[in-house]
Amino acid sequence: MIEVSDLSRSYANSRAPVISGLSFSVRRGEILWVAGPSGSGKTTLLNVLGLLSTANSGEYRIDGQEMLGAPQQVRARSRRDVVSTVFQRGNLFAHLSAVDNVLVGMHPKERSVAEASLAAVGMAGRERQPAGLMSGGEQGRVAIARATARRTPVLLADEPVSGLDDANASAVLQLLEQAGASGVAVVVVSHDPRVGPIASATLTLPARQAA
Ligand SMILES: Nc1ncnc2c1ncn2[C@@H]1O[C@H](COP(=O)(O)OP(=O)(O)OP(=O)(O)O)[C@@H](O)[C@H]1O
């Protein structure tokens, strides 16, 4: 589903690339754990995979289609239909209800889809509660419901268990595992070793050399 070949990304203010010569692939049903120390480029890679930024060189194909040089409208369509991201710390709107958070970026008519997605993460009955009044683990579940509601074939997660206790982390990891089992290609970026047991493969980014 995802094929990355010789990918490099540098920022304008630094000569040394943040990620350099990366190659890997993730099939449907697989969970790739991207590990590495702080500053090694995990979020940078996730932003490229999520089509939020691009790379300087290399190839990135989703389902056979090259993305790096693709026209803006192709990237925008894939961002909407193909790739979903669970952002670090959930990125929920605190004042919006759980269901309205899930509906961000969806058609309001899809409310029943959003509710089903919340039920699937164990949040049935909590749809109307503002996200800001939920625990970290509950917010993590709503974030996963939001990312999985559109049923995209690629799911990316940025530090989904950071700051969660073991019980909540294991609930969130189980949901990611279920997404994988349903045939989604999952990439989890995390420095947290608790991700290890659900991963089908691990990519460890090297510590960055001083620029
Ligand atoms: N927009 C940017 N402009 C310039 N440099 C950036 C930008 N974003 C990240 N960097 C630099 O790229 C390097 C990698 O950052 P990145 O956030 O990808 O690492 P990370 O592995 O996700 O780190 P952490 O685990 O601490 O979140 C860092 O040195 C950072 O300062």
The ligand as an SDF file (V2000), in Angstrom:
LIG
                    3D

 31 33  0  0  0  0  0  0  0  0999 V2000
    9.6380   23.2170   10.0800 N   0  0  0  0  0  0  0  0  0  0  0  0
   10.9120   23.0010   10.4200 C   0  0  0  0  0  0  0  0  0  0  0  0
   11.8880   23.8550   10.0450 N   0  0  0  0  0  0  0  0  0  0  0  0
   13.1720   23.6090   10.3620 C   0  0  0  0  0  0  0  0  0  0  0  0
   13.6070   22.5470   11.0710 N   0  0  0  0  0  0  0  0  0  0  0  0
   12.6690   21.6740   11.4790 C   0  0  0  0  0  0  0  0  0  0  0  0
   11.2840   21.8360   11.1850 C   0  0  0  0  0  0  0  0  0  0  0  0
   10.5950   20.7850   11.7140 N   0  0  0  0  0  0  0  0  0  0  0  0
   11.5220   20.0010   12.3250 C   0  0  0  0  0  0  0  0  0  0  0  0
   12.7490   20.5320   12.1690 N   0  0  0  0  0  0  0  0  0  0  0  0
   14.0000   19.9440   12.6730 C   0  0  0  0  0  0  0  0  0  0  0  0
   14.1010   18.6280   12.1640 O   0  0  0  0  0  0  0  0  0  0  0  0
   14.6180   17.7370   13.1560 C   0  0  0  0  0  0  0  0  0  0  0  0
   13.6890   16.5430   13.3550 C   0  0  0  0  0  0  0  0  0  0  0  0
   12.4600   16.9950   13.9240 O   0  0  0  0  0  0  0  0  0  0  0  0
   11.2150   16.0130   14.1060 P   0  0  0  0  0  0  0  0  0  0  0  0
   10.1570   16.7860   14.8140 O   0  0  0  0  0  0  0  0  0  0  0  0
   10.8620   15.4100   12.8030 O   0  0  0  0  0  0  0  0  0  0  0  0
   11.8640   14.9030   15.0480 O   0  0  0  0  0  0  0  0  0  0  0  0
   11.1540   13.8090   15.9730 P   0  0  0  0  0  0  0  0  0  0  0  0
   11.9550   12.5600   15.8040 O   0  0  0  0  0  0  0  0  0  0  0  0
    9.7040   13.7290   15.6490 O   0  0  0  0  0  0  0  0  0  0  0  0
   11.3830   14.4240   17.4120 O   0  0  0  0  0  0  0  0  0  0  0  0
   10.5110   14.2470   18.7650 P   0  0  0  0  0  0  0  0  0  0  0  0
   10.5740   12.7680   19.1170 O   0  0  0  0  0  0  0  0  0  0  0  0
   11.2540   15.0930   19.7410 O   0  0  0  0  0  0  0  0  0  0  0  0
    9.1150   14.7360   18.4710 O   0  0  0  0  0  0  0  0  0  0  0  0
   14.8210   18.5690   14.4150 C   0  0  0  0  0  0  0  0  0  0  0  0
   16.1970   18.9250   14.5000 O   0  0  0  0  0  0  0  0  0  0  0  0
   13.9800   19.7970   14.1670 C   0  0  0  0  0  0  0  0  0  0  0  0
   14.5540   20.9290   14.7810 O   0  0  0  0  0  0  0  0  0  0  0  0
  1  2  1  0
  2  3  1  0
  2  7  2  0
  3  4  2  0
  4  5  1  0
  5  6  2  0
  6  7  1  0
  6 10  1  0
  7  8  1  0
  8  9  2  0
  9 10  1  0
 10 11  1  0
 11 12  1  0
 11 30  1  0
 12 13  1  0
 13 14  1  0
 13 28  1  0
 14 15  1  0
 15 16  1  0
 16 17  2  0
 16 18  1  0
 16 19  1  0
 19 20  1  0
 20 21  2  0
 20 22  1  0
 20 23  1  0
 23 24  1  0
 24 25  2  0
 24 26  1  0
 24 27  1  0
 28 29  1  0
 28 30  1  0
 30 31  1  0
M  END
$$$$
